[in-house]
Amino acid sequence: MSFGEPHNPYGQQPPQAPQGQPGYGYPQQAPQGVPPQGGYAYPQQTPPAYPGGPGGYPGAQMEMPGGVKAARVILFILGGLQVVGAVLVLVGGALFAAAFSESSDSYGSSEADDALAFGGVFLFVITAVSLAFALWAILTGAKLGKGRGGVRASGIVYGSLLALFSGLGLLVNLVALGASSQTAVGGVFVSLLLNVVMVGLGVWIIVGLAKAGDYFRRPQY
């Protein structure tokens, strides 16, 4: 295609690119003080990193630490065992009360009736306390997945009370083991081992939750 002579004023002139604007296919020149961004006129910004989430991105789900997982499993197991124990105590108390009531009717003693009433109240209190501790452990374990600070404190308090009462039971068993006869050593020894296990589980809950501060302080989305 011919555009005519270059000095002919009536001839068609070839198109020229506008001044100050680069043609297509070439990166635009960045303003002074702004580093080039690989062909784009605006600098790209990286998202701010948050140290609590994996990958450094805000809102990323943080995996539950192993200590918290172990504490959660222990809480569920202890809660279930306490429910079973409360049911067994309730059933055993009912059977004992029925047998004791028949024996007291044959003698017609008012003292036996008072003892039966006291035993019933005592078993009711033990059952209620066991169910309350079981509910505490199960609810705390269920809410550990949300990772709130209040749930962490609840688990630590539960583990502390478990270790405290189990430690007191351990001391009582040691005293009873030294003063018991040969026939009662087996039962005391079993109770001693049970209290040792409970102390260890309580300490495990405390340590597992206390070391997971970053998990419980992470932002919730």
Backbone as a chain_set.jsonl record, in Angstrom:
{"seq": "MSFGEPHNPYGQQPPQAPQGQPGYGYPQQAPQGVPPQGGYAYPQQTPPAYPGGPGGYPGAQMEMPGGVKAARVILFILGGLQVVGAVLVLVGGALFAAAFSESSDSYGSSEADDALAFGGVFLFVITAVSLAFALWAILTGAKLGKGRGGVRASGIVYGSLLALFSGLGLLVNLVALGASSQTAVGGVFVSLLLNVVMVGLGVWIIVGLAKAGDYFRRPQY", "coords": {"N": [[0.856, -1.189, 0.0], [0.611, 2.189, -0.913], [1.597, 5.309, 0.365], [2.009, 7.68, -0.881], [4.072, 10.481, -1.911], [6.541, 11.66, 0.344], [6.843, 14.454, 0.671], [4.621, 15.575, -0.419], [1.873, 17.585, 0.176], [-0.745, 16.859, -0.155], [-0.799, 14.207, -0.187], [-1.367, 10.933, 1.266], [-0.493, 10.457, 4.577], [1.692, 8.326, 6.498], [0.494, 6.453, 9.38], [1.216, 7.512, 12.664], [2.497, 6.748, 15.896], [1.057, 7.92, 18.963], [2.658, 10.478, 20.842], [4.48, 9.922, 23.831], [3.067, 7.706, 24.66], [3.562, 4.351, 24.813], [3.639, 1.734, 22.361], [1.463, -1.122, 21.788], [2.182, -4.221, 23.412], [4.517, -3.631, 24.674], [6.031, -3.134, 27.823], [4.841, -0.718, 30.149], [6.561, 2.175, 31.233], [7.7, 2.462, 34.499], [6.819, 4.891, 37.011], [9.059, 7.399, 38.422], [10.906, 6.3, 41.165], [9.325, 4.12, 41.729], [9.629, 0.702, 41.639], [10.027, -1.445, 38.782], [7.373, -3.662, 37.767], [7.268, -5.993, 36.26], [5.966, -5.448, 33.779], [3.531, -4.371, 34.515], [1.63, -1.551, 35.541], [1.167, -0.942, 38.185], [2.367, -1.564, 41.471], [2.498, -4.832, 42.869], [1.095, -6.105, 45.844], [1.972, -8.156, 48.523], [0.071, -10.392, 50.606], [-0.373, -9.705, 54.094], [1.473, -11.478, 56.502], [0.594, -13.858, 59.006], [1.812, -15.096, 61.959], [0.593, -17.18, 63.338], [-0.897, -18.877, 61.69], [-0.64, -21.596, 59.357], [1.488, -21.385, 56.508], [1.49, -18.658, 56.481], [-0.707, -17.039, 55.907], [-3.537, -15.01, 56.614], [-6.321, -16.213, 58.478], [-5.922, -18.868, 57.975], [-6.377, -22.258, 58.843], [-5.308, -23.489, 61.916], [-3.612, -26.314, 62.948], [-4.618, -28.587, 65.493], [-2.604, -28.922, 68.348], [-0.523, -31.724, 69.383], [-0.473, -32.196, 72.171], [-2.874, -31.042, 73.013], [-4.71, -32.625, 71.64], [-4.239, -35.095, 72.918], [-4.993, -34.436, 75.545], [-7.679, -33.938, 75.094], [-8.678, -36.476, 74.348], [-8.198, -37.857, 76.745], [-9.919, -36.475, 78.471], [-12.426, -37.152, 77.392], [-12.404, -39.939, 77.819], [-12.169, -40.113, 80.637], [-14.522, -38.776, 81.366], [-16.471, -40.547, 80.327], [-15.881, -42.861, 81.857], [-16.492, -41.924, 84.408], [-19.233, -41.528, 84.207], [-20.08, -44.197, 83.871], [-19.152, -45.206, 86.337], [-20.746, -43.729, 88.112], [-23.283, -44.728, 87.505], [-22.946, -47.42, 88.252], [-22.47, -47.117, 91.009], [-24.931, -46.09, 91.774], [-26.683, -48.212, 91.125], [-25.588, -50.27, 92.712], [-25.928, -49.126, 95.248], [-28.713, -49.063, 95.378], [-29.346, -51.81, 95.372], [-28.051, -52.59, 97.747], [-29.476, -51.051, 99.578], [-32.013, -52.202, 99.357], [-31.527, -54.811, 100.308], [-30.664, -54.227, 102.907], [-32.908, -53.018, 103.932], [-34.735, -55.115, 104.127], [-33.527, -56.676, 106.096], [-33.614, -54.93, 108.26], [-36.347, -54.673, 108.681], [-36.99, -57.101, 109.775], [-35.917, -56.926, 112.292], [-36.888, -54.54, 113.253], [-35.712, -52.044, 113.966], [-35.159, -48.644, 114.72], [-32.769, -47.317, 114.462], [-31.532, -48.618, 112.37], [-33.106, -47.777, 110.261], [-32.46, -45.065, 110.218], [-29.758, -45.229, 109.558], [-29.997, -46.337, 107.034], [-31.291, -44.277, 105.658], [-29.332, -42.289, 105.824], [-27.284, -43.522, 104.362], [-28.504, -43.606, 101.845], [-28.678, -40.87, 101.186], [-25.975, -40.253, 101.115], [-25.056, -41.854, 98.975], [-26.502, -40.656, 96.922], [-25.35, -38.107, 96.825], [-22.704, -38.748, 96.094], [-23.163, -39.869, 93.568], [-24.252, -37.663, 92.184], [-22.094, -35.854, 92.238], [-20.196, -37.296, 90.774], [-21.464, -37.452, 88.26], [-21.547, -34.725, 87.65], [-18.802, -34.08, 87.414], [-18.224, -35.741, 85.278], [-19.785, -34.619, 83.221], [-18.546, -32.124, 83.088], [-15.949, -32.823, 82.174], [-16.539, -33.978, 79.64], [-17.843, -31.894, 78.208], [-15.804, -29.968, 78.217], [-13.805, -31.283, 76.734], [-15.178, -31.468, 74.297], [-15.352, -28.824, 73.471], [-12.774, -28.046, 73.049], [-11.937, -28.036, 70.436], [-12.672, -25.579, 69.335], [-10.912, -23.885, 70.537], [-10.84, -21.804, 72.53], [-9.808, -19.491, 75.103], [-11.06, -19.701, 77.599], [-11.967, -22.347, 77.657], [-9.574, -23.673, 77.701], [-8.605, -22.901, 80.258], [-10.58, -24.129, 81.806], [-10.047, -26.85, 81.3], [-7.475, -27.055, 82.425], [-7.997, -26.512, 85.117], [-9.652, -28.675, 85.711], [-7.842, -30.829, 85.304], [-6.034, -30.188, 87.343], [-7.577, -30.503, 89.693], [-8.145, -33.206, 89.436], [-5.561, -34.336, 89.645], [-4.951, -33.445, 92.226], [-6.914, -34.613, 94.021], [-6.494, -37.292, 93.417], [-3.845, -37.533, 94.194], [-4.132, -37.141, 96.986], [-5.674, -39.405, 97.542], [-3.734, -41.273, 96.906], [-1.846, -40.922, 98.948], [-3.396, -41.714, 101.152], [-3.806, -44.387, 100.496], [-1.187, -45.331, 100.671], [-0.705, -45.083, 103.39], [-2.68, -46.832, 104.326], [-1.773, -49.157, 103.19], [0.487, -49.763, 104.649], [-0.618, -50.291, 107.137], [-2.47, -52.295, 106.795], [-3.745, -55.686, 106.804], [-2.532, -58.901, 105.641], [-4.476, -60.0, 104.046], [-5.906, -57.882, 102.987], [-4.201, -56.51, 101.386], [-4.148, -56.761, 98.61], [-6.443, -55.397, 97.556], [-5.915, -52.768, 98.395], [-3.56, -52.292, 97.027], [-4.383, -52.319, 94.343], [-6.054, -50.066, 94.356], [-4.093, -48.2, 94.891], [-2.494, -48.245, 92.557], [-4.416, -47.336, 90.747], [-4.818, -44.692, 91.595], [-2.287, -43.643, 91.094], [-2.226, -43.739, 88.29], [-4.296, -41.919, 87.757], [-3.237, -39.542, 88.774], [-1.104, -39.184, 86.968], [-2.555, -38.84, 84.563], [-3.938, -36.473, 85.129], [-1.796, -34.631, 85.363], [-0.84, -34.815, 82.769], [-2.933, -33.67, 81.297], [-2.789, -31.026, 82.248], [-0.189, -30.169, 81.435], [-0.32, -30.576, 78.646], [-2.305, -28.712, 77.83], [-1.293, -26.328, 78.841], [1.017, -25.838, 77.359], [0.109, -25.143, 74.883], [-0.272, -22.449, 74.078], [-0.179, -20.74, 71.782], [-2.024, -21.9, 70.087], [-4.481, -21.464, 71.352], [-4.564, -18.736, 71.383], [-4.928, -17.93, 68.808], [-6.451, -16.125, 66.069], [-10.008, -16.07, 65.566], [-12.099, -17.073, 62.928]], "CA": [[0.0, 0.0, 0.0], [1.453, 3.375, -1.041], [1.122, 6.491, 1.073], [2.369, 8.872, -1.65], [5.375, 11.062, -1.651], [6.603, 12.19, 1.708], [6.757, 15.917, 0.702], [3.373, 16.004, -1.027], [0.943, 17.928, 1.271], [-2.053, 16.254, -0.375], [-0.673, 12.76, -0.135], [-1.733, 10.269, 2.548], [0.664, 10.287, 5.442], [1.64, 7.071, 7.296], [0.08, 6.668, 10.788], [2.284, 7.615, 13.664], [2.067, 6.449, 17.281], [1.002, 9.12, 19.81], [3.851, 10.713, 21.664], [4.336, 9.725, 25.273], [2.395, 6.459, 24.96], [4.213, 3.241, 24.106], [2.753, 0.877, 21.597], [1.035, -2.35, 22.427], [3.204, -5.27, 23.458], [5.693, -3.177, 25.403], [5.674, -2.752, 29.195], [4.883, 0.7, 30.44], [7.669, 2.58, 32.092], [7.235, 2.784, 35.849], [7.209, 6.243, 37.465], [10.314, 7.506, 39.168], [10.787, 5.892, 42.566], [8.546, 2.885, 41.827], [10.353, -0.351, 40.919], [9.221, -2.101, 37.73], [6.606, -4.8, 38.242], [7.128, -7.027, 35.243], [5.029, -5.112, 32.719], [2.31, -3.797, 35.056], [1.861, -0.17, 35.951], [0.975, -0.792, 39.621], [3.101, -2.604, 42.216], [1.709, -5.871, 43.523], [1.331, -6.21, 47.279], [1.79, -9.493, 49.088], [-0.791, -10.346, 51.791], [0.381, -9.735, 55.349], [1.621, -12.811, 57.083], [0.276, -14.03, 60.419], [2.644, -16.228, 62.382], [-0.151, -18.277, 63.934], [-1.485, -19.769, 60.709], [0.328, -22.221, 58.461], [1.602, -20.749, 55.209], [1.621, -17.228, 56.636], [-1.879, -16.329, 55.416], [-4.536, -14.827, 57.648], [-7.504, -17.047, 58.359], [-5.597, -20.266, 57.758], [-6.699, -23.101, 59.975], [-4.144, -23.991, 62.634], [-3.861, -27.678, 63.396], [-4.613, -28.783, 66.942], [-1.35, -29.556, 68.783], [-0.636, -33.086, 69.899], [-0.816, -32.181, 73.588], [-4.306, -30.747, 73.149], [-5.417, -33.83, 71.206], [-4.143, -36.095, 73.98], [-5.841, -33.987, 76.659], [-9.079, -34.104, 74.688], [-9.007, -37.899, 74.443], [-8.235, -38.211, 78.168], [-11.139, -35.917, 79.044], [-13.552, -37.974, 76.951], [-12.33, -41.244, 78.486], [-12.49, -39.937, 82.056], [-15.942, -38.472, 81.472], [-17.233, -41.785, 80.145], [-15.68, -43.737, 83.017], [-17.217, -41.378, 85.553], [-20.655, -41.831, 84.009], [-20.252, -45.617, 84.183], [-18.998, -45.366, 87.78], [-21.918, -43.185, 88.802], [-24.389, -45.678, 87.324], [-22.662, -48.597, 89.082], [-22.695, -46.739, 92.411], [-26.372, -45.949, 91.973], [-27.286, -49.547, 91.117], [-25.126, -50.967, 93.905], [-26.584, -48.545, 96.415], [-30.113, -49.491, 95.407], [-29.378, -53.206, 95.803], [-27.687, -52.646, 99.166], [-30.58, -50.49, 100.364], [-33.098, -53.18, 99.389], [-31.155, -55.895, 101.219], [-30.594, -53.703, 104.268], [-34.27, -52.731, 104.361], [-35.348, -56.377, 104.521], [-32.958, -57.096, 107.378], [-34.069, -54.021, 109.315], [-37.752, -54.953, 108.952], [-37.079, -58.272, 110.642], [-35.562, -56.535, 113.657], [-37.711, -53.399, 113.622], [-34.881, -51.061, 114.66], [-35.187, -47.291, 114.15], [-31.39, -46.939, 114.111], [-31.263, -49.154, 111.033], [-33.765, -46.9, 109.302], [-31.671, -43.841, 110.12], [-28.54, -45.553, 108.81], [-30.385, -46.526, 105.639], [-31.547, -42.955, 105.09], [-28.038, -41.609, 105.661], [-26.588, -44.153, 103.243], [-29.133, -43.183, 100.602], [-28.259, -39.493, 100.901], [-24.551, -40.28, 100.763], [-24.925, -42.376, 97.612], [-27.034, -39.658, 96.007], [-24.35, -37.05, 96.681], [-21.586, -39.297, 95.321], [-23.6, -40.004, 92.176], [-24.4, -36.33, 91.599], [-20.754, -35.292, 92.03], [-19.571, -38.039, 89.671], [-22.081, -37.022, 87.002], [-21.135, -33.342, 87.385], [-17.43, -34.118, 86.909], [-18.267, -36.358, 83.947], [-20.286, -33.611, 82.288], [-17.484, -31.12, 82.969], [-14.882, -33.343, 81.315], [-17.016, -34.195, 78.275], [-18.07, -30.597, 77.568], [-14.506, -29.329, 77.991], [-13.167, -31.95, 75.608], [-15.89, -31.167, 73.062], [-15.133, -27.429, 73.084], [-11.358, -27.765, 72.794], [-11.731, -27.819, 69.008], [-12.806, -24.157, 69.04], [-9.672, -23.258, 70.978], [-11.007, -20.596, 73.311], [-8.996, -19.454, 76.314], [-11.828, -20.172, 78.736], [-11.975, -23.808, 77.631], [-8.229, -24.085, 78.147], [-8.567, -22.75, 81.716], [-11.44, -25.162, 82.382], [-9.325, -28.119, 81.266], [-6.364, -27.03, 83.382], [-8.574, -26.635, 86.463], [-10.091, -30.067, 85.859], [-6.654, -31.655, 85.503], [-5.459, -29.892, 88.654], [-8.393, -31.164, 90.718], [-7.944, -34.65, 89.3], [-4.262, -34.674, 90.219], [-4.973, -33.181, 93.667], [-7.671, -35.642, 94.746], [-5.822, -38.581, 93.221], [-2.669, -37.521, 95.063], [-4.577, -37.395, 98.362], [-6.005, -40.83, 97.614], [-2.479, -42.028, 96.885], [-1.284, -40.884, 100.3], [-4.24, -42.554, 102.015], [-3.525, -45.784, 100.173], [0.13, -45.684, 101.203], [-0.869, -45.287, 104.835], [-3.461, -48.048, 104.53], [-0.971, -50.31, 102.788], [1.383, -50.116, 105.754], [-1.361, -50.727, 108.32], [-3.446, -53.333, 106.458], [-3.325, -57.078, 106.97], [-2.119, -59.561, 104.408], [-5.629, -60.306, 103.207], [-6.429, -56.662, 102.363], [-3.146, -55.834, 100.634], [-4.469, -56.777, 97.184], [-7.369, -54.314, 97.235], [-5.232, -51.485, 98.587], [-2.562, -52.142, 95.966], [-5.113, -51.949, 93.135], [-6.445, -48.659, 94.52], [-2.871, -47.406, 94.8], [-2.149, -48.124, 91.136], [-5.42, -46.499, 90.095], [-4.539, -43.29, 91.926], [-1.066, -43.245, 90.38], [-2.622, -43.482, 86.904], [-5.093, -40.698, 87.726], [-2.316, -38.408, 88.939], [-0.409, -39.008, 85.696], [-3.473, -38.28, 83.569], [-4.182, -35.073, 85.471], [-0.608, -33.854, 84.987], [-0.788, -34.811, 81.308], [-3.896, -32.657, 80.832], [-2.271, -29.693, 82.582], [0.969, -29.853, 80.592], [-0.74, -30.502, 77.25], [-3.029, -27.474, 77.577], [-0.467, -25.169, 79.189], [2.029, -25.606, 76.328], [-0.543, -24.824, 73.609], [-0.728, -21.069, 74.152], [-0.382, -20.167, 70.446], [-3.248, -22.449, 69.509], [-5.652, -20.853, 71.988], [-4.536, -17.298, 71.123], [-5.061, -17.667, 67.378], [-7.712, -15.429, 65.757], [-11.136, -16.907, 65.154], [-12.744, -16.58, 61.712]], "C": [[0.884, 1.229, 0.0], [0.808, 4.546, -0.34], [1.533, 7.786, 0.355], [3.754, 9.362, -1.312], [5.416, 11.7, -0.276], [6.458, 13.691, 1.765], [5.492, 16.449, 0.047], [2.374, 16.346, 0.055], [-0.397, 17.293, 1.09], [-1.969, 14.726, -0.345], [-1.026, 12.201, 1.248], [-0.473, 9.984, 3.351], [0.547, 8.969, 6.226], [1.252, 7.362, 8.734], [1.28, 6.663, 11.721], [1.702, 7.362, 15.054], [2.033, 7.724, 18.082], [2.247, 9.24, 20.671], [3.526, 10.504, 23.136], [3.639, 8.439, 25.657], [3.05, 5.348, 24.172], [3.183, 2.404, 23.382], [2.39, -0.376, 22.368], [2.157, -3.377, 22.387], [4.447, -4.864, 24.2], [5.261, -2.777, 26.812], [5.779, -1.259, 29.387], [5.997, 1.016, 31.412], [7.133, 3.021, 33.446], [7.639, 4.198, 36.218], [8.486, 6.219, 38.281], [10.079, 7.172, 40.636], [9.999, 4.622, 42.773], [9.266, 1.807, 41.048], [9.457, -0.985, 39.874], [8.587, -3.377, 38.248], [6.347, -5.824, 37.149], [6.071, -6.724, 34.203], [3.736, -4.526, 33.208], [2.614, -2.422, 35.626], [1.757, 0.011, 37.457], [1.725, -1.895, 40.355], [2.146, -3.582, 42.882], [2.102, -5.965, 44.986], [1.064, -7.633, 47.729], [0.927, -9.403, 50.328], [0.033, -10.409, 53.053], [0.367, -11.122, 55.958], [1.233, -12.781, 58.543], [1.002, -15.26, 60.932], [1.853, -17.396, 62.918], [-0.673, -19.278, 62.93], [-0.436, -20.376, 59.816], [0.32, -21.554, 57.104], [1.696, -19.25, 55.277], [0.438, -16.44, 56.152], [-2.896, -16.174, 56.53], [-5.743, -15.705, 57.389], [-7.203, -18.506, 58.116], [-5.858, -21.067, 59.025], [-5.422, -23.65, 60.586], [-4.477, -25.362, 63.197], [-3.755, -27.765, 64.91], [-3.317, -29.477, 67.368], [-1.59, -30.944, 69.369], [-0.997, -33.14, 71.37], [-2.286, -31.912, 73.833], [-5.132, -31.955, 72.712], [-5.397, -34.903, 72.295], [-5.017, -35.714, 75.177], [-7.316, -34.173, 76.333], [-9.514, -35.558, 74.805], [-9.116, -38.331, 75.903], [-9.514, -37.698, 78.818], [-12.357, -36.735, 78.639], [-13.568, -39.319, 77.679], [-12.712, -41.121, 79.955], [-13.967, -39.613, 82.252], [-16.811, -39.713, 81.309], [-17.103, -42.731, 81.319], [-16.43, -43.227, 84.245], [-18.719, -41.589, 85.418], [-20.942, -43.29, 84.356], [-20.135, -45.856, 85.694], [-20.195, -44.852, 88.553], [-23.11, -44.129, 88.685], [-24.178, -46.915, 88.194], [-22.888, -48.297, 90.573], [-24.186, -46.644, 92.707], [-27.059, -47.317, 92.037], [-26.874, -50.334, 92.361], [-25.77, -50.435, 95.177], [-28.038, -48.958, 96.519], [-30.236, -50.943, 95.872], [-29.047, -53.342, 97.291], [-28.825, -52.119, 100.039], [-31.742, -51.47, 100.451], [-32.78, -54.318, 100.35], [-31.141, -55.43, 102.663], [-31.992, -53.413, 104.811], [-34.974, -54.004, 104.805], [-34.828, -56.85, 105.876], [-33.433, -56.208, 108.517], [-35.539, -54.241, 109.653], [-37.916, -56.145, 109.876], [-36.764, -57.938, 112.081], [-36.379, -55.333, 114.138], [-36.939, -52.335, 114.378], [-34.98, -49.715, 113.96], [-33.792, -46.822, 113.759], [-31.018, -47.448, 112.724], [-31.917, -48.286, 109.971], [-32.99, -45.6, 109.126], [-30.388, -44.077, 109.314], [-28.84, -45.731, 107.327], [-30.641, -45.179, 104.957], [-30.248, -42.187, 104.867], [-27.259, -42.196, 104.486], [-27.178, -43.756, 101.906], [-28.727, -41.771, 100.205], [-26.794, -39.458, 100.459], [-24.342, -40.783, 99.344], [-25.454, -41.389, 96.576], [-26.012, -38.539, 95.768], [-23.174, -37.532, 95.836], [-21.949, -39.409, 93.838], [-23.704, -38.65, 91.492], [-23.035, -35.702, 91.312], [-20.056, -35.987, 90.853], [-20.145, -37.613, 88.321], [-21.688, -35.591, 86.649], [-19.716, -33.297, 86.827], [-17.386, -34.745, 85.514], [-18.745, -35.369, 82.9], [-19.249, -32.519, 82.048], [-16.407, -31.59, 81.993], [-15.339, -33.478, 79.869], [-17.222, -32.867, 77.549], [-16.756, -29.87, 77.29], [-13.787, -29.955, 76.809], [-13.839, -31.624, 74.286], [-15.603, -29.757, 72.56], [-13.665, -27.089, 72.846], [-11.087, -27.527, 71.315], [-11.857, -26.358, 68.612], [-11.612, -23.363, 69.547], [-9.832, -21.953, 71.713], [-10.203, -20.663, 74.596], [-9.737, -19.951, 77.536], [-11.896, -21.684, 78.812], [-10.629, -24.348, 78.09], [-8.124, -23.995, 79.662], [-9.424, -23.803, 82.4], [-10.742, -26.519, 82.402], [-8.174, -28.17, 82.263], [-6.879, -27.171, 84.813], [-9.037, -28.075, 86.711], [-8.892, -30.989, 86.099], [-6.007, -31.434, 86.863], [-6.248, -30.574, 89.77], [-8.242, -32.683, 90.651], [-6.623, -35.088, 89.921], [-4.253, -34.483, 91.737], [-5.679, -34.285, 94.434], [-7.045, -37.022, 94.578], [-4.549, -38.659, 94.057], [-3.02, -37.755, 96.527], [-4.973, -38.855, 98.551], [-4.767, -41.707, 97.608], [-1.83, -42.064, 98.262], [-2.091, -41.754, 101.26], [-3.974, -44.03, 101.759], [-2.162, -46.229, 100.692], [0.064, -45.928, 102.704], [-1.623, -46.58, 105.11], [-2.669, -49.294, 104.161], [-0.025, -50.743, 103.902], [0.65, -50.676, 106.958], [-2.318, -51.872, 108.038], [-2.851, -54.713, 106.677], [-2.986, -57.684, 105.616], [-3.299, -59.815, 103.471], [-6.149, -59.085, 102.451], [-5.392, -55.938, 101.518], [-3.5, -55.737, 99.153], [-5.379, -55.63, 96.784], [-6.72, -52.947, 97.359], [-4.219, -51.242, 97.473], [-3.229, -51.743, 94.641], [-5.549, -50.48, 93.197], [-5.239, -47.733, 94.41], [-2.468, -47.196, 93.34], [-3.135, -47.223, 90.398], [-5.173, -45.019, 90.372], [-3.278, -42.786, 91.244], [-1.395, -42.91, 88.929], [-3.397, -42.177, 86.803], [-4.226, -39.456, 87.913], [-1.578, -38.131, 87.633], [-1.299, -38.406, 84.618], [-3.784, -36.807, 83.85], [-3.012, -34.172, 85.089], [-0.491, -33.757, 83.467], [-1.743, -33.764, 80.739], [-3.35, -31.254, 81.067], [-1.148, -29.291, 81.628], [0.548, -29.694, 79.131], [-1.464, -29.21, 76.91], [-2.175, -26.241, 77.869], [0.545, -24.84, 78.096], [1.425, -25.197, 74.977], [-1.076, -23.401, 73.611], [-1.012, -20.454, 72.79], [-1.676, -20.655, 69.812], [-4.491, -21.754, 70.072], [-5.68, -19.333, 71.795], [-4.703, -16.949, 69.646], [-6.385, -16.942, 67.116], [-8.765, -16.394, 65.268], [-11.809, -16.261, 63.949], [-14.042, -17.354, 61.483]], "O": [[1.808, 1.327, 0.808], [-0.401, 4.75, -0.445], [1.415, 8.871, 0.925], [4.495, 8.75, -0.542], [4.409, 12.223, 0.2], [6.001, 14.209, 2.784], [5.31, 17.664, -0.034], [2.03, 15.453, 0.829], [-1.15, 17.176, 2.056], [-2.986, 14.045, -0.469], [-0.984, 12.91, 2.254], [0.473, 9.361, 2.87], [-0.555, 8.545, 6.575], [1.629, 8.403, 9.271], [2.224, 5.891, 11.555], [0.56, 7.721, 15.34], [2.915, 8.563, 17.903], [2.802, 8.253, 21.153], [2.449, 10.86, 23.614], [3.602, 8.088, 26.836], [3.082, 5.415, 22.943], [2.008, 2.374, 23.749], [2.927, -0.655, 23.44], [2.969, -3.403, 21.462], [5.361, -5.675, 24.349], [4.22, -2.139, 26.975], [6.684, -0.611, 28.861], [6.325, 0.224, 32.295], [6.226, 3.849, 33.528], [8.693, 4.667, 35.788], [8.929, 5.176, 38.762], [9.163, 7.7, 41.266], [9.991, 4.082, 43.879], [9.499, 1.996, 39.854], [8.242, -1.054, 40.063], [9.174, -4.091, 39.061], [5.29, -6.456, 37.133], [5.348, -7.624, 33.777], [2.883, -4.197, 32.383], [3.709, -2.166, 36.127], [2.217, 1.029, 37.975], [1.722, -3.043, 39.911], [1.102, -3.186, 43.399], [3.283, -5.912, 45.331], [0.056, -8.238, 47.362], [1.03, -8.417, 51.059], [1.049, -11.104, 53.086], [-0.638, -11.833, 55.921], [1.503, -11.806, 59.245], [0.826, -16.353, 60.394], [2.372, -18.511, 62.96], [-0.878, -20.439, 63.284], [0.575, -19.732, 59.538], [-0.742, -21.191, 56.598], [1.953, -18.604, 54.261], [0.566, -15.226, 55.992], [-3.104, -17.102, 57.312], [-6.143, -15.919, 56.245], [-8.125, -19.319, 58.055], [-5.591, -20.606, 60.135], [-4.567, -24.199, 59.892], [-5.506, -25.542, 63.847], [-2.918, -27.109, 65.529], [-2.966, -30.514, 66.807], [-2.696, -31.286, 69.788], [-1.744, -34.024, 71.79], [-2.883, -32.479, 74.747], [-6.141, -32.275, 73.339], [-6.414, -35.542, 72.563], [-5.697, -36.564, 75.752], [-8.109, -34.527, 77.206], [-10.602, -35.841, 75.308], [-10.02, -39.084, 76.261], [-10.128, -38.399, 79.622], [-13.233, -36.986, 79.467], [-14.626, -39.784, 78.106], [-13.49, -41.927, 80.466], [-14.597, -40.109, 83.187], [-17.769, -39.912, 82.056], [-18.086, -43.34, 81.742], [-16.944, -44.021, 85.033], [-19.404, -41.807, 86.418], [-21.916, -43.592, 85.045], [-20.918, -46.614, 86.267], [-20.615, -45.462, 89.537], [-23.859, -44.311, 89.644], [-25.124, -47.408, 88.808], [-23.43, -49.126, 91.303], [-24.645, -47.069, 93.768], [-27.91, -47.552, 92.895], [-27.706, -50.988, 92.991], [-26.115, -51.202, 96.075], [-28.546, -49.18, 97.618], [-31.117, -51.272, 96.666], [-29.684, -54.115, 98.006], [-29.106, -52.667, 101.105], [-32.39, -51.57, 101.493], [-33.642, -54.748, 101.116], [-31.565, -56.167, 103.553], [-32.235, -53.547, 106.01], [-35.738, -53.976, 105.77], [-35.588, -57.359, 106.7], [-33.634, -56.691, 109.632], [-35.944, -54.02, 110.795], [-38.859, -56.204, 110.666], [-37.276, -58.581, 112.997], [-36.532, -55.146, 115.346], [-37.458, -51.774, 115.343], [-34.893, -49.648, 112.734], [-33.64, -46.024, 112.834], [-30.279, -46.791, 111.991], [-31.349, -48.081, 108.898], [-32.875, -45.09, 108.012], [-29.986, -43.244, 108.502], [-28.05, -45.333, 106.47], [-30.248, -44.976, 103.809], [-30.082, -41.518, 103.848], [-26.649, -41.462, 103.709], [-26.445, -43.584, 100.932], [-28.462, -41.501, 99.034], [-26.428, -38.723, 99.542], [-23.55, -40.218, 98.59], [-24.914, -41.296, 95.474], [-25.838, -38.084, 94.637], [-22.7, -36.808, 94.96], [-21.143, -39.084, 92.966], [-23.29, -38.503, 90.342], [-22.842, -35.088, 90.263], [-19.404, -35.334, 90.038], [-19.404, -37.436, 87.355], [-21.514, -35.274, 85.473], [-19.448, -32.563, 85.876], [-16.597, -34.324, 84.667], [-18.174, -35.287, 81.812], [-19.095, -32.045, 80.923], [-16.002, -30.849, 81.098], [-14.591, -33.125, 78.957], [-16.818, -32.727, 76.394], [-16.607, -29.229, 76.249], [-13.222, -29.247, 75.975], [-13.167, -31.513, 73.26], [-15.61, -29.518, 71.352], [-13.347, -25.958, 72.48], [-10.101, -26.875, 70.972], [-11.218, -25.927, 67.652], [-11.329, -22.278, 69.038], [-9.011, -21.055, 71.528], [-9.942, -21.746, 75.121], [-9.135, -20.557, 78.423], [-11.884, -22.252, 79.904], [-10.56, -25.361, 78.787], [-7.608, -24.916, 80.296], [-9.049, -24.32, 83.453], [-10.825, -27.252, 83.387], [-7.926, -29.208, 82.876], [-6.273, -27.866, 85.628], [-8.834, -28.62, 87.796], [-8.925, -31.834, 86.994], [-5.491, -32.372, 87.469], [-5.663, -31.153, 90.685], [-8.214, -33.36, 91.678], [-6.567, -36.088, 90.637], [-3.626, -35.261, 92.457], [-5.124, -34.837, 95.384], [-7.069, -37.831, 95.506], [-4.209, -39.723, 94.573], [-2.311, -38.471, 97.234], [-4.66, -39.47, 99.57], [-4.75, -42.766, 98.235], [-1.325, -43.101, 98.694], [-1.516, -42.455, 102.093], [-3.921, -44.83, 102.694], [-2.001, -47.376, 101.108], [0.689, -46.851, 103.226], [-1.261, -47.337, 106.01], [-2.867, -50.359, 104.745], [0.235, -51.932, 104.082], [1.222, -51.452, 107.725], [-2.932, -52.384, 108.973], [-1.634, -54.89, 106.729], [-3.142, -57.042, 104.577], [-3.138, -59.841, 102.251], [-6.763, -59.227, 101.394], [-5.671, -54.863, 100.986], [-3.186, -54.736, 98.508], [-5.125, -54.957, 95.785], [-6.947, -52.068, 96.527], [-4.043, -50.108, 97.028], [-2.692, -50.917, 93.903], [-5.428, -49.745, 92.216], [-5.348, -46.618, 93.9], [-2.137, -46.079, 92.942], [-2.744, -46.443, 89.531], [-5.306, -44.188, 89.474], [-3.208, -41.62, 90.856], [-0.904, -41.916, 88.393], [-3.187, -41.406, 85.867], [-4.464, -38.43, 87.274], [-1.439, -36.975, 87.233], [-0.853, -37.559, 83.844], [-3.88, -35.997, 82.928], [-3.21, -33.08, 84.556], [-0.084, -32.72, 82.942], [-1.393, -33.051, 79.799], [-3.436, -30.394, 80.19], [-1.163, -28.189, 81.079], [1.01, -28.776, 78.451], [-1.27, -28.661, 75.825], [-2.326, -25.216, 77.204], [0.899, -23.673, 77.922], [2.164, -24.934, 74.029], [-2.209, -23.164, 73.192], [-1.987, -19.717, 72.645], [-2.342, -19.915, 69.088], [-5.442, -21.49, 69.338], [-6.715, -18.706, 72.02], [-4.625, -15.777, 69.28], [-7.344, -17.127, 67.865], [-8.459, -17.405, 64.636], [-12.06, -15.057, 63.941], [-14.749, -17.098, 60.508]]}, "num_chains": 1, "name": "protein.A"}
